[in-house]
Amino acid sequence: MNIKKIFLVLFILTLPSKLFADATVDDNNHQLNLFVGNFDFSDHKQKAMLLGFQHQDENLNKNTFLGNVSPITGGFITANSAAYIYTGVEWNVDMGSFYLTPSFAPGLYHEGDGKDLGHVLEFKSEVQLSYKTSDTTNFAFSYNHVSNASLGDKNPGANSYMFNFLKKF
């Protein structure tokens, strides 16, 4: 990997912390999202079960022209030993008992024995619909697409769906 690609990876991975440098602080609100699902369900030769986690620090939120944004950090591993770690941002849209949560997160991908996505730097776009069962617990369904935005020689992408358990602490 040349120096420009290394700089690009480091810049993208530290961007969320720079965006929230002047963020507002509320009370102690952290959210852990545990999820299980099907990685790359649309490619029958490469699909695999996945297991993952995500942390959201609601202390670091910022009102922007796009709504209230907060940083996320997480990762997942597949049954084929592929792994992805990421950091990015999400928007929480309160719809009463439901939340719509789109997110964007650049991250680092290791194919293991799984699908070759074409580059170590991949971008995850996700949408999640969650149902609030209590003040601290939500259940959700999410869909994401992981792609390298044509940074690599190839860009097959991967589509995944997950079932999520979210807990605030």
ZADO-1210 file (C-alpha; in nm, 4 decimals, padded with zeros to 6 digits):
<atoms>
<atom x="00.0000" y="00.0000" z="00.0000" code="MET" pos="1"/>
<atom x="00.1550" y="00.3348" z="-00.0946" code="ASN" pos="2"/>
<atom x="00.1765" y="00.6364" z="00.1371" code="ILE" pos="3"/>
<atom x="-00.1251" y="00.8125" z="-00.0205" code="LYS" pos="4"/>
<atom x="-00.3505" y="00.5137" z="00.0496" code="LYS" pos="5"/>
<atom x="-00.2237" y="00.4880" z="00.4082" code="ILE" pos="6"/>
<atom x="-00.2914" y="00.8597" z="00.4615" code="PHE" pos="7"/>
<atom x="-00.6405" y="00.8234" z="00.3120" code="LEU" pos="8"/>
<atom x="-00.7235" y="00.5294" z="00.5411" code="VAL" pos="9"/>
<atom x="-00.5997" y="00.7131" z="00.8525" code="LEU" pos="10"/>
<atom x="-00.7846" y="01.0327" z="00.7566" code="PHE" pos="11"/>
<atom x="-01.1141" y="00.8524" z="00.6980" code="ILE" pos="12"/>
<atom x="-01.0886" y="00.6517" z="01.0207" code="LEU" pos="13"/>
<atom x="-01.0192" y="00.9625" z="01.2331" code="THR" pos="14"/>
<atom x="-01.2762" y="01.1866" z="01.0614" code="LEU" pos="15"/>
<atom x="-01.5684" y="01.1035" z="01.2975" code="PRO" pos="16"/>
<atom x="-01.3728" y="01.2169" z="01.6058" code="SER" pos="17"/>
<atom x="-01.2886" y="01.5460" z="01.4329" code="LYS" pos="18"/>
<atom x="-01.6543" y="01.6038" z="01.3458" code="LEU" pos="19"/>
<atom x="-01.7559" y="01.5721" z="01.7110" code="PHE" pos="20"/>
<atom x="-01.4770" y="01.7765" z="01.8702" code="ALA" pos="21"/>
<atom x="-01.7247" y="02.0457" z="01.9811" code="ASP" pos="22"/>
<atom x="-02.0151" y="01.8079" z="02.0417" code="ALA" pos="23"/>
<atom x="-02.2656" y="01.8620" z="02.3195" code="THR" pos="24"/>
<atom x="-02.2562" y="01.6373" z="02.6273" code="VAL" pos="25"/>
<atom x="-02.5766" y="01.5072" z="02.7862" code="ASP" pos="26"/>
<atom x="-02.5968" y="01.2426" z="03.0579" code="ASP" pos="27"/>
<atom x="-02.4167" y="00.9106" z="03.0369" code="ASN" pos="28"/>
<atom x="-02.5788" y="00.7479" z="02.7330" code="ASN" pos="29"/>
<atom x="-02.3992" y="00.4637" z="02.5655" code="HIS" pos="30"/>
<atom x="-02.5691" y="00.2138" z="02.3403" code="GLN" pos="31"/>
<atom x="-02.4434" y="-00.1328" z="02.2573" code="LEU" pos="32"/>
<atom x="-02.5859" y="-00.3008" z="01.9470" code="ASN" pos="33"/>
<atom x="-02.5347" y="-00.6777" z="01.9188" code="LEU" pos="34"/>
<atom x="-02.6372" y="-00.8270" z="01.5863" code="PHE" pos="35"/>
<atom x="-02.6501" y="-01.1529" z="01.3955" code="VAL" pos="36"/>
<atom x="-02.7359" y="-01.1936" z="01.0302" code="GLY" pos="37"/>
<atom x="-02.6471" y="-01.3045" z="00.6819" code="ASN" pos="38"/>
<atom x="-02.3393" y="-01.1505" z="00.5138" code="PHE" pos="39"/>
<atom x="-02.3666" y="-01.1066" z="00.1372" code="ASP" pos="40"/>
<atom x="-02.7012" y="-01.2839" z="00.1125" code="PHE" pos="41"/>
<atom x="-02.7359" y="-01.1858" z="-00.2548" code="SER" pos="42"/>
<atom x="-02.4273" y="-01.3893" z="-00.3586" code="ASP" pos="43"/>
<atom x="-02.5231" y="-01.7541" z="-00.3011" code="HIS" pos="44"/>
<atom x="-02.1612" y="-01.8735" z="-00.3385" code="LYS" pos="45"/>
<atom x="-02.0242" y="-01.6301" z="-00.0780" code="GLN" pos="46"/>
<atom x="-02.3050" y="-01.5777" z="00.1736" code="LYS" pos="47"/>
<atom x="-02.2184" y="-01.6531" z="00.5361" code="ALA" pos="48"/>
<atom x="-02.3582" y="-01.5973" z="00.8829" code="MET" pos="49"/>
<atom x="-02.2199" y="-01.2927" z="01.0636" code="LEU" pos="50"/>
<atom x="-02.1952" y="-01.1846" z="01.4249" code="LEU" pos="51"/>
<atom x="-02.1150" y="-00.8282" z="01.5282" code="GLY" pos="52"/>
<atom x="-02.1302" y="-00.5420" z="01.7721" code="PHE" pos="53"/>
<atom x="-02.1549" y="-00.1649" z="01.7548" code="GLN" pos="54"/>
<atom x="-02.1084" y="00.1068" z="02.0162" code="HIS" pos="55"/>
<atom x="-02.2728" y="00.4465" z="02.0014" code="GLN" pos="56"/>
<atom x="-02.1778" y="00.7214" z="02.2467" code="ASP" pos="57"/>
<atom x="-02.4844" y="00.9437" z="02.2690" code="GLU" pos="58"/>
<atom x="-02.2817" y="01.1884" z="02.4808" code="ASN" pos="59"/>
<atom x="-02.1202" y="01.2908" z="02.1532" code="LEU" pos="60"/>
<atom x="-02.4077" y="01.4114" z="01.9425" code="ASN" pos="61"/>
<atom x="-02.4298" y="01.7106" z="01.7204" code="LYS" pos="62"/>
<atom x="-02.7207" y="01.8869" z="01.5579" code="ASN" pos="63"/>
<atom x="-02.6446" y="01.9361" z="01.1902" code="THR" pos="64"/>
<atom x="-02.8412" y="02.0292" z="00.8816" code="PHE" pos="65"/>
<atom x="-02.8943" y="01.6531" z="00.8413" code="LEU" pos="66"/>
<atom x="-03.0413" y="01.6144" z="01.1921" code="GLY" pos="67"/>
<atom x="-02.8910" y="01.4826" z="01.5153" code="ASN" pos="68"/>
<atom x="-02.5730" y="01.2868" z="01.4374" code="VAL" pos="69"/>
<atom x="-02.3591" y="01.0716" z="01.6683" code="SER" pos="70"/>
<atom x="-02.0462" y="00.8587" z="01.6195" code="PRO" pos="71"/>
<atom x="-02.0460" y="00.4795" z="01.5979" code="ILE" pos="72"/>
<atom x="-01.7705" y="00.2197" z="01.6197" code="THR" pos="73"/>
<atom x="-01.8070" y="-00.1513" z="01.5618" code="GLY" pos="74"/>
<atom x="-01.7191" y="-00.4635" z="01.3761" code="GLY" pos="75"/>
<atom x="-01.8318" y="-00.8047" z="01.2656" code="PHE" pos="76"/>
<atom x="-01.6902" y="-01.1444" z="01.1791" code="ILE" pos="77"/>
<atom x="-01.8399" y="-01.3992" z="00.9400" code="THR" pos="78"/>
<atom x="-01.8507" y="-01.7780" z="00.9491" code="ALA" pos="79"/>
<atom x="-01.5864" y="-01.7666" z="00.6721" code="ASN" pos="80"/>
<atom x="-01.3451" y="-01.5704" z="00.8973" code="SER" pos="81"/>
<atom x="-01.3950" y="-01.2441" z="00.7086" code="ALA" pos="82"/>
<atom x="-01.3814" y="-00.9450" z="00.9446" code="ALA" pos="83"/>
<atom x="-01.4693" y="-00.5760" z="00.9237" code="TYR" pos="84"/>
<atom x="-01.4000" y="-00.2984" z="01.1768" code="ILE" pos="85"/>
<atom x="-01.5401" y="00.0489" z="01.1277" code="TYR" pos="86"/>
<atom x="-01.6067" y="00.3914" z="01.2688" code="THR" pos="87"/>
<atom x="-01.8542" y="00.6430" z="01.1329" code="GLY" pos="88"/>
<atom x="-02.1744" y="00.8342" z="01.2021" code="VAL" pos="89"/>
<atom x="-02.5433" y="00.7588" z="01.2388" code="GLU" pos="90"/>
<atom x="-02.8615" y="00.9624" z="01.2437" code="TRP" pos="91"/>
<atom x="-03.1431" y="00.8623" z="01.4809" code="ASN" pos="92"/>
<atom x="-03.4876" y="00.9641" z="01.3579" code="VAL" pos="93"/>
<atom x="-03.7436" y="00.9267" z="01.6388" code="ASP" pos="94"/>
<atom x="-04.0810" y="00.8065" z="01.5098" code="MET" pos="95"/>
<atom x="-04.2538" y="00.7363" z="01.8428" code="GLY" pos="96"/>
<atom x="-04.2086" y="00.3684" z="01.9286" code="SER" pos="97"/>
<atom x="-03.9874" y="00.3234" z="01.6206" code="PHE" pos="98"/>
<atom x="-03.6490" y="00.4675" z="01.5210" code="TYR" pos="99"/>
<atom x="-03.5146" y="00.4939" z="01.1683" code="LEU" pos="100"/>
<atom x="-03.1358" y="00.4981" z="01.1771" code="THR" pos="101"/>
<atom x="-02.9305" y="00.5482" z="00.8606" code="PRO" pos="102"/>
<atom x="-02.5514" y="00.5339" z="00.9017" code="SER" pos="103"/>
<atom x="-02.2270" y="00.5588" z="00.7096" code="PHE" pos="104"/>
<atom x="-01.8981" y="00.4088" z="00.8254" code="ALA" pos="105"/>
<atom x="-01.5635" y="00.3588" z="00.6530" code="PRO" pos="106"/>
<atom x="-01.3615" y="00.0665" z="00.7828" code="GLY" pos="107"/>
<atom x="-01.0995" y="-00.2000" z="00.7315" code="LEU" pos="108"/>
<atom x="-01.1917" y="-00.5374" z="00.5803" code="TYR" pos="109"/>
<atom x="-01.0062" y="-00.8688" z="00.5979" code="HIS" pos="110"/>
<atom x="-01.1441" y="-01.1388" z="00.3683" code="GLU" pos="111"/>
<atom x="-01.0199" y="-01.4418" z="00.5627" code="GLY" pos="112"/>
<atom x="-01.1711" y="-01.7414" z="00.3792" code="ASP" pos="113"/>
<atom x="-01.4669" y="-01.5262" z="00.2706" code="GLY" pos="114"/>
<atom x="-01.5422" y="-01.2918" z="-00.0147" code="LYS" pos="115"/>
<atom x="-01.2700" y="-01.0782" z="-00.1727" code="ASP" pos="116"/>
<atom x="-01.4204" y="-00.7274" z="-00.1762" code="LEU" pos="117"/>
<atom x="-01.1252" y="-00.5844" z="-00.3690" code="GLY" pos="118"/>
<atom x="-00.9644" y="-00.3510" z="-00.1115" code="HIS" pos="119"/>
<atom x="-00.8802" y="-00.3242" z="00.2562" code="VAL" pos="120"/>
<atom x="-01.0703" y="00.0069" z="00.2826" code="LEU" pos="121"/>
<atom x="-01.4456" y="-00.0494" z="00.2511" code="GLU" pos="122"/>
<atom x="-01.7463" y="00.1758" z="00.3151" code="PHE" pos="123"/>
<atom x="-02.0603" y="00.0558" z="00.4941" code="LYS" pos="124"/>
<atom x="-02.3953" y="00.2237" z="00.4274" code="SER" pos="125"/>
<atom x="-02.6756" y="00.0979" z="00.6492" code="GLU" pos="126"/>
<atom x="-03.0361" y="00.1592" z="00.7389" code="VAL" pos="127"/>
<atom x="-03.1933" y="00.0199" z="01.0553" code="GLN" pos="128"/>
<atom x="-03.5516" y="00.0146" z="01.1777" code="LEU" pos="129"/>
<atom x="-03.5828" y="-00.0442" z="01.5512" code="SER" pos="130"/>
<atom x="-03.8723" y="-00.0894" z="01.7897" code="TYR" pos="131"/>
<atom x="-03.8442" y="00.0562" z="02.1396" code="LYS" pos="132"/>
<atom x="-03.9496" y="-00.2074" z="02.3949" code="THR" pos="133"/>
<atom x="-03.8371" y="-00.0040" z="02.6993" code="SER" pos="134"/>
<atom x="-03.6398" y="00.3112" z="02.7789" code="ASP" pos="135"/>
<atom x="-03.3158" y="00.1117" z="02.7507" code="THR" pos="136"/>
<atom x="-03.3918" y="-00.1707" z="02.5049" code="THR" pos="137"/>
<atom x="-03.4698" y="-00.1843" z="02.1327" code="ASN" pos="138"/>
<atom x="-03.5019" y="-00.4684" z="01.8834" code="PHE" pos="139"/>
<atom x="-03.4225" y="-00.3932" z="01.5216" code="ALA" pos="140"/>
<atom x="-03.3775" y="-00.5144" z="01.1672" code="PHE" pos="141"/>
<atom x="-03.1013" y="-00.3633" z="00.9537" code="SER" pos="142"/>
<atom x="-02.9689" y="-00.3836" z="00.5992" code="TYR" pos="143"/>
<atom x="-02.6252" y="-00.2708" z="00.4826" code="ASN" pos="144"/>
<atom x="-02.4083" y="-00.2547" z="00.1752" code="HIS" pos="145"/>
<atom x="-02.0286" y="-00.2732" z="00.1991" code="VAL" pos="146"/>
<atom x="-01.8304" y="-00.1456" z="-00.0981" code="SER" pos="147"/>
<atom x="-01.4869" y="00.0016" z="-00.1741" code="ASN" pos="148"/>
<atom x="-01.6190" y="00.2783" z="-00.4051" code="ALA" pos="149"/>
<atom x="-01.3945" y="00.1435" z="-00.6848" code="SER" pos="150"/>
<atom x="-01.0710" y="00.2029" z="-00.4910" code="LEU" pos="151"/>
<atom x="-00.9563" y="-00.1501" z="-00.5752" code="GLY" pos="152"/>
<atom x="-00.9148" y="-00.3420" z="-00.8977" code="ASP" pos="153"/>
<atom x="-01.2597" y="-00.4857" z="-00.8393" code="LYS" pos="154"/>
<atom x="-01.5650" y="-00.3741" z="-00.6413" code="ASN" pos="155"/>
<atom x="-01.8155" y="-00.6579" z="-00.6005" code="PRO" pos="156"/>
<atom x="-01.9735" y="-00.5214" z="-00.2815" code="GLY" pos="157"/>
<atom x="-02.1695" y="-00.7207" z="-00.0266" code="ALA" pos="158"/>
<atom x="-02.5334" y="-00.6883" z="00.0852" code="ASN" pos="159"/>
<atom x="-02.6230" y="-00.8058" z="00.4345" code="SER" pos="160"/>
<atom x="-02.9182" y="-00.8121" z="00.6709" code="TYR" pos="161"/>
<atom x="-02.9088" y="-00.8383" z="01.0483" code="MET" pos="162"/>
<atom x="-03.1314" y="-00.8789" z="01.3517" code="PHE" pos="163"/>
<atom x="-03.0226" y="-00.6398" z="01.6271" code="ASN" pos="164"/>
<atom x="-03.0511" y="-00.6161" z="02.0042" code="PHE" pos="165"/>
<atom x="-02.9772" y="-00.2615" z="02.1302" code="LEU" pos="166"/>
<atom x="-02.9180" y="-00.1826" z="02.4974" code="LYS" pos="167"/>
<atom x="-02.8451" y="00.1569" z="02.6567" code="LYS" pos="168"/>
<atom x="-02.6256" y="00.1768" z="02.9640" code="PHE" pos="169"/>
</atoms>
